[in-house]
Amino acid sequence: MRRTARHVIAALLSAALLLPLAACGGFGAPAAGTADTSGPGGRTLTVLAAASLTDVFGEIGAAYERQHPGTDVVFSFAGSQELASQVRQGVPADVLVTADSPTMEGLREATGEPVVIARNRLAIATAGGNPRRITGLRDLAREDLKVVLAAPEVPAGRYSRRILDKAGVTVRPVSEEPSVRAVLGKIRLGEADAGLVYVTDATAARGAVGTVAVPDAQNAVASYPAAALDTARDAGAARGFVEWLRSAHARRLLSAAGFETP
């Protein structure tokens, strides 16, 4: 399966992977209770993951498959709050990785014991070249700026408001987005002058946006817990993937992408 085909778009999942359609087994993962014939070994792992992991998990999935021949890893990326909703709706999946611990804790009845696989921090993303000359958090309160934030129910949105409150900065965003990647997209498209995103998202933009660092004393640390879902088709394989996310190989890939690792 090609890597591009392996990444299930979150919008498609939330729109189409409701239980009645999931029973048809038409979205890359077989329905619960049906035979899984994907790959020589007949194993597919479906991983629901926070949007900010999109780039690095592409590499991690490829590395895992090389080390586990016959296993296909299928990812669905979305905001953590949307992933939680999908789990509660019973969307077929094996592993969950969120961008904050509270979201995972709220699903404790549906998961195994979570483990933190990475950490992240926030940065200010600006239009390329930083034409509005933004230098820090206080500039985000300027009335001449269009600032976009993740919605309050999104982990990045909660972290953003936490650090703005800590700095005593009041921001009136022009929009509140469903994921941190949507915030980045608004800035890249010129629909906003600045926003708060994860350091790793700004890094992945590869110069398409400017980046202004937020000092550690003002910043917040985001944790990424991973857990096998109780509804996993192969509980052992799901737990094995979660454990592999803490391996030296996975840590190297996460570190290279700008994440902090435990």
N, C-alpha and C positions, 0 to 999 in steps of 0.2 A: 504494500500500500504506500503511495507516495506521501511524503511528509505534509504537503499542502492539503491533501485530501484527508489527512488524519486529524486535522484540527477542526473539530466541530464548532461552527460559529455559535456563540452564545445566543444570539438573537433567534437563530433557527431552533435551538433547543427549547428556549422558553416559549416560542410560538407553537412548536410542533411536537415536542417530546412530552406531551401530556399522556396520561396513562392509556387512554383508548388507542392512541396512535402508536405508542411505544409497543403495544402488544403485536403490532405488525412487524416489528424488528427491522425497520427500514432506515435507520439513521446511524449505522456503523456499529451498533451494539445489539446483540440479540435480546429479545424479550426474556424476562425472567421465566424460567421453567422450560426454555427451548434449548436445543443443542447449539453450541457455539462452534462453527466450523471455520472461523477465521484463522489463517496462518497454518503452517504445517503442524503445529502442536495443538491447534484448535483452541487458542486462548486469546481473549481480548480483555484488556483492562481499561475501563472507562473512568477517567479522572476528572472530577469537577474542581477547577482551580481558579483562584483569584486572578482578575484581569492583569494585574501588574506582573504576573509570572509568565505571560504569554511568550515572550522571546526566549527566556532561559529554559522554559519547559520544553520548547521545541528541541533544544539540544539535549536536554536530559532524557526525553522520550527516546530519541535516536540512540543515545548511549545505552540506555536500559535494554532496548531491543537487541543491540549488538551483543550484549552480555547474556541475553535470555532468548536465544533463537526460538522462533515459533510463537512469540508473544507480540501482539500488536497493542500499542498504548494509544488510546483515543482520548483527546483532551476536549473539554468544553470550558471556555473562559467567560467569566462574567463578574460583576460586582459580588462581593461576598454575601450581601443580603439577598441577591437573586439566587445564588447557589443554595443558600439555606432554604429558600422557598421551594426550590426544585426538590431538595431532599424531603421536605415535608409532604410534597405532592406525590412522592414515590417514584420520581424519575429513575429509571434503572442506571445505577452507577456503582462503582466499587470503592473509590477513594475520594476523599474531600480534602482540599487544602484551602484555607481561608487566610485573609490578610489581617486577622485579629483574633485574639483568644475569646472575647465575649461571644462572637458569632458561633464559634465552635462549641463553647460551653452550653449555648442554648440548644444544641443538638445532641447533647450527651446521651440521650435515650436512643439515638439512632447510630451511634458510632462506637468504635473501640477507643482505647486510651490514646488521646492525641499526643504528638510529640512536636516540638518546635524545630523546624528545619532551617529557618532563616530569619533574619531581621532586616529592617529597612528604615530609612529616615526620609524626611520631606525636604524638598527644595522648591524655590520659586522658579517656575518656567516662564520665560518671556518670549515675545516675538523674536525671530532670528536677528542677532546683532544687538538686541536690547535697545531699540530706538527710543523707548520712553525713559531710559536711564533709571531703571529701578535698581535700588541698591540694598534694600532690606524689607522686612515685614512692614514697617511703618509706611512705606510708599504705597502699599496695597490699599490704604485708606484714602488715597488721593481721588478727588472727584473727577479728575480728567481721565482716569483709567477705567477700562472695562476689565473687571476681574471675574474669573469663573472658578467655582469650587465644586468639589464632589458633594453630593447631597448629604445631609446630616446622618442618614441611615447607612451610608457607605463608610467603611473603616477609614478611608483617606479623608472623607468629609469630617468625621469625628476628630481625627488627628489634627486636621487643619484648624478647626475651630478651637481645639484645645491650645494649640500654640499661639493662635491669634489672641485668645483670651489672656493667656499668660503674658503676652507682650503688651496687652492693653490696646490692641488695635481693633477697630470696628470696620468690617468690610461689608459692603452691600453688593453681593455678586450679581452679575447680569443674568446668570443662569446657574442652576445646581444640577450637576450631571450624575447619571446612574453608575458611573465607574471612573476611576482615575484616568483610564485611557481615553474616555470621552472628554475629560478636561484637557488633556494633551491635544486631542484632535481639534478642539475649538481654537486653541492657540496656534496650532500649525496652519489652520485655515484662515487665520487673520480675523476670526470672529471675537477674539478677546486679546487684550494686551498682556495679560499675565494670569497665573493661577498657581495653586499649590499641588505638586505632584510628588511621587516618590523619586528619590535620587536615581534609581535604576531606570525609571521611565524617561527622565530627562537624558540620561546617558544613552538609552536605546534610540532616542530620536536622532542621534548622530549629526548634530549641528543644525537640524531643522528648527530648533528652538534655542533660545539663550537660557543659561542657568545661573541663578544667583543663590549661593549657599546660605543656608540658615544655620547659625552657630549652634553647637551642641547644647549650650545652656538654654537656648530658646526652643529647641527641637523636641520632637517626640519620636520614640522608637516603636516601630510596628513589628509585631511578631507574626510569623506564619506557621500555625499549627497544621499538621497533617494527621489524618486518621482513616482507618479502614471503615467502611460503612457496614452496618449489620446486614444489609440486604445484598452484599457482594456475592456474585455468583460463585467465586472461588475465594473463600475467606483467607486461606493460607497465602494465595498469590497477592491478595490485596494488602495483607500485613507485610508480606515480603517487599512489596514496592515501597511502602511507607518506610520500612527499615532501610531500604537501599537509598532513599532520599537523604539519609544521614551518613552515607558512605563517603570515603575520601574522594572518590570520583565525582559524586554529586556536589560535594562541598566545593571542589575546585571550580566546577562550572558556575555555581552560584556566586562564588567570590569574584570570578572573572566578569560576571554581569553586574557587579557592584553591590551585591547583597552582603550583609554580615552573617557569618555562620556561627552556630553555637560551639 
